[in-house]
């Protein structure tokens, strides 16, 4: 008997779907509020976000100045960066401003940093965003991102088990307009910073990729993320961190995410 893999995957997704988010439209702001609750109530997943937020906070350029977060709705980065300007693409509980990343409402050189977690691949025109970042960042300012990454392992997860569109063959850094969250290309960060790295350097001479580190090959997957039930208890974080540390030499081939640090010259 031949195994119907798509049917098995669909059934598995249904069984593991988080009950709070089941049946909600991904573009409904209410789902963003629920995801904030889910992250806080899943200790294993929350620990992942804490690690990401600590890296972002530690990587900020020194000195004073405005720090803008894009896509703040479900997170809690403001607990780690004082006076953070939080934003979303729609009005959202606990968020300071509604901001379109393609038209940043800040003066030239007015920002110390733009930070984001799992957001770049939702921006419909990433080229427009980087043009705005180059304009709005002060010299030495930063764009700090945690984004999905494409590796041998993650490609399987993103294409088989994740709900967002994945197109690593896309020729442009854009995708057709859709809902604010349903519109996406999860391969976009890899396209920009790996496949099209030379284009990025050519098109944005004021921006320099200071560092790019693939990371977290397993922990996010076994956490269940924000759309599935908790798959691991909070006490298991250290165990899985140790497993990932042992896989360190193979990170470029296994990481599901990447820490990306871009600086304004």
VMD Tcl script that draws the C-alpha trace (Angstrom):
set ca {
  {0.00 0.00 0.00}
  {1.45 3.34 -1.05}
  {1.77 5.96 1.68}
  {-0.12 9.18 0.94}
  {2.48 11.56 2.41}
  {0.53 14.82 1.81}
  {-2.50 13.33 3.57}
  {-0.35 12.18 6.49}
  {1.24 15.63 6.82}
  {-2.19 17.31 6.69}
  {-3.55 15.01 9.39}
  {-0.48 15.57 11.56}
  {-0.83 19.34 11.26}
  {-4.48 19.12 12.29}
  {-3.69 16.98 15.33}
  {-0.82 19.21 16.49}
  {-2.49 22.59 15.75}
  {-2.63 24.83 18.79}
  {-6.27 24.99 19.97}
  {-6.15 28.75 20.55}
  {-5.23 29.46 16.94}
  {-7.30 26.77 15.24}
  {-9.59 28.16 12.55}
  {-8.47 31.80 12.82}
  {-7.54 33.83 9.74}
  {-3.76 34.36 9.75}
  {-4.33 38.03 8.81}
  {-6.73 38.65 11.71}
  {-5.07 40.95 14.31}
  {-6.74 38.79 16.96}
  {-4.42 35.94 15.96}
  {-1.40 38.16 16.56}
  {-2.65 38.85 20.09}
  {-3.17 35.12 20.63}
  {0.33 34.37 19.41}
  {1.72 36.72 22.05}
  {-0.13 34.65 24.65}
  {1.05 31.36 23.11}
  {4.71 32.43 23.19}
  {4.44 33.44 26.83}
  {2.62 30.26 27.85}
  {5.01 27.81 26.13}
  {8.19 27.87 28.28}
  {10.34 26.09 25.69}
  {9.30 28.50 22.93}
  {9.61 31.55 25.18}
  {13.21 30.55 25.97}
  {13.99 30.62 22.25}
  {12.63 34.16 21.92}
  {14.58 35.26 25.01}
  {17.78 33.99 23.38}
  {17.00 35.82 20.16}
  {16.11 39.04 21.99}
  {19.29 38.97 24.04}
  {21.34 38.68 20.86}
  {19.53 41.64 19.29}
  {19.92 43.79 22.43}
  {23.61 42.91 22.77}
  {24.26 43.70 19.08}
  {22.80 47.22 19.08}
  {25.20 50.01 18.07}
  {26.49 51.94 21.09}
  {25.14 55.34 22.07}
  {21.73 56.92 22.21}
  {19.14 57.04 19.44}
  {15.84 55.61 18.31}
  {15.45 51.85 17.91}
  {12.50 50.69 15.79}
  {11.09 47.18 15.88}
  {9.07 45.96 12.90}
  {6.46 43.26 13.47}
  {6.24 43.65 17.24}
  {2.72 42.30 17.69}
  {3.33 38.85 19.14}
  {6.62 39.52 20.90}
  {8.13 41.10 23.99}
  {11.42 42.62 22.80}
  {10.51 45.84 24.62}
  {11.39 44.01 27.85}
  {15.02 43.88 26.65}
  {15.47 47.23 24.88}
  {14.47 50.36 26.84}
  {12.40 52.93 24.89}
  {11.96 50.57 21.95}
  {9.50 51.86 19.34}
  {7.22 48.90 18.64}
  {5.25 48.68 15.40}
  {2.95 46.50 13.31}
  {1.31 46.68 9.90}
  {-2.13 46.94 11.53}
  {-3.43 48.35 14.84}
  {-2.48 45.85 17.49}
  {-2.78 45.63 21.26}
  {0.30 46.90 23.09}
  {2.05 48.23 19.96}
  {3.09 51.88 19.64}
  {2.67 52.58 15.92}
  {1.36 51.26 12.61}
  {4.30 51.38 10.17}
  {4.92 50.13 6.64}
  {8.53 48.95 6.34}
  {8.62 50.25 2.76}
  {8.05 53.86 3.90}
  {9.65 54.46 7.29}
  {8.28 57.65 8.90}
  {11.64 58.87 10.22}
  {14.09 61.57 9.18}
  {17.25 60.76 7.25}
  {19.77 59.35 9.71}
  {17.16 59.40 12.48}
  {17.41 55.77 13.62}
  {20.06 53.98 15.64}
  {18.69 50.58 14.58}
  {15.85 48.68 12.96}
  {15.26 45.27 14.53}
  {12.94 42.40 13.68}
  {12.22 38.75 14.40}
  {10.71 36.60 11.65}
  {9.55 39.66 9.67}
  {11.71 40.33 6.59}
  {10.14 37.49 4.61}
  {6.70 39.12 5.09}
  {7.71 42.50 3.60}
  {6.16 42.57 0.08}
  {9.06 44.60 -1.38}
  {12.29 43.96 0.53}
  {14.26 46.11 -1.92}
  {12.16 49.13 -0.93}
  {12.73 48.36 2.75}
  {16.51 48.26 2.42}
  {16.44 51.52 0.50}
  {14.51 53.05 3.38}
  {16.86 51.52 5.95}
  {19.90 52.99 4.19}
  {18.20 56.40 4.30}
  {16.81 56.33 7.84}
  {19.77 54.77 9.67}
  {22.51 56.99 11.01}
  {26.12 56.11 10.06}
  {27.02 53.04 12.12}
  {23.34 52.16 12.56}
  {22.15 48.57 12.22}
  {19.46 46.31 10.85}
  {19.36 43.29 13.15}
  {17.27 40.31 12.11}
  {16.39 36.78 13.12}
  {15.04 35.19 9.95}
  {14.26 31.75 8.50}
  {17.20 30.26 6.61}
  {17.48 27.68 3.84}
  {19.62 24.62 4.49}
  {19.38 20.93 3.64}
  {17.34 20.27 6.79}
  {15.25 23.43 6.95}
  {14.16 23.13 3.32}
  {12.29 19.94 4.25}
  {10.61 21.59 7.23}
  {9.68 24.82 5.45}
  {8.23 23.02 2.42}
  {6.53 20.08 4.16}
  {5.46 21.24 7.59}
  {5.14 25.02 7.47}
  {2.13 26.98 6.25}
  {3.94 29.96 4.66}
  {4.87 30.08 0.94}
  {8.41 28.97 0.07}
  {9.96 29.83 -3.31}
  {13.74 29.73 -3.46}
  {13.61 30.18 -7.25}
  {11.90 33.60 -7.04}
  {13.78 36.08 -9.21}
  {12.59 39.19 -7.39}
  {12.77 40.24 -3.74}
  {9.03 40.80 -3.77}
  {5.79 38.86 -3.98}
  {2.20 39.68 -4.97}
  {0.25 41.75 -2.48}
  {-1.86 39.64 -0.14}
  {-2.82 39.85 3.52}
  {-0.30 41.46 5.89}
  {0.83 38.08 7.24}
  {-0.35 35.55 4.66}
  {1.76 37.27 2.01}
  {5.30 35.90 2.35}
  {8.22 34.02 0.88}
  {10.01 32.19 3.64}
  {13.06 31.73 1.38}
  {13.48 35.49 0.90}
  {16.22 36.13 3.53}
  {18.34 33.34 2.01}
  {17.70 34.70 -1.48}
  {18.88 38.19 -0.49}
  {21.84 37.32 1.71}
  {23.12 34.11 0.08}
  {21.99 33.63 -3.51}
  {21.85 37.37 -4.36}
  {24.54 38.62 -1.97}
  {26.45 40.35 -4.80}
  {23.28 42.19 -5.85}
  {22.74 43.39 -2.27}
  {26.27 44.79 -2.15}
  {25.81 46.49 -5.52}
  {22.37 47.97 -4.89}
  {23.00 49.16 -1.32}
  {26.59 50.44 -1.13}
  {25.79 52.19 2.17}
  {24.84 48.86 3.80}
  {27.33 46.19 4.81}
  {26.56 42.65 6.00}
  {28.69 42.53 9.14}
  {27.75 38.97 10.13}
  {25.42 36.15 9.17}
  {25.17 33.09 11.39}
  {22.87 30.14 10.63}
  {21.53 28.80 13.91}
  {18.98 26.67 15.74}
  {18.68 23.56 13.57}
  {16.32 21.74 15.94}
  {14.94 23.73 18.85}
  {12.34 25.81 17.04}
  {11.03 22.75 15.20}
  {10.62 20.69 18.37}
  {9.06 23.64 20.22}
  {6.03 23.52 17.93}
  {6.42 27.22 17.15}
  {3.44 29.54 17.52}
  {1.00 27.47 15.50}
  {1.30 24.07 17.16}
  {0.90 22.66 20.64}
  {3.91 22.53 22.95}
  {6.02 19.55 21.88}
  {8.68 19.92 24.59}
  {8.55 20.88 28.28}
  {10.44 23.94 29.44}
  {13.04 21.91 31.35}
  {14.21 20.32 28.06}
  {15.65 23.59 26.71}
  {19.14 22.86 28.05}
  {19.12 19.32 26.67}
  {18.26 20.48 23.15}
  {20.71 23.38 23.36}
  {23.43 20.83 24.11}
  {22.39 18.68 21.15}
  {22.58 21.72 18.87}
  {25.98 22.66 20.26}
  {27.23 19.20 19.29}
  {25.97 19.84 15.75}
  {27.77 23.21 15.61}
  {30.26 22.31 12.83}
  {27.30 21.44 10.59}
  {25.29 24.62 11.28}
  {25.62 25.93 7.72}
  {23.84 22.81 6.48}
  {21.26 22.43 9.25}
  {20.26 25.81 10.72}
  {16.57 26.74 10.44}
  {17.22 30.42 11.19}
  {19.98 32.96 10.78}
  {21.15 35.91 12.87}
  {21.79 38.70 10.37}
  {23.63 41.92 11.27}
  {23.65 44.65 8.59}
  {25.37 48.01 9.25}
  {25.06 51.45 7.69}
  {28.53 52.60 6.59}
}
mol new
graphics top color blue
foreach p $ca { graphics top sphere $p radius 0.5 }
foreach p [lrange $ca 0 end-1] q [lrange $ca 1 end] { graphics top cylinder $p $q radius 0.2 }
display resetview
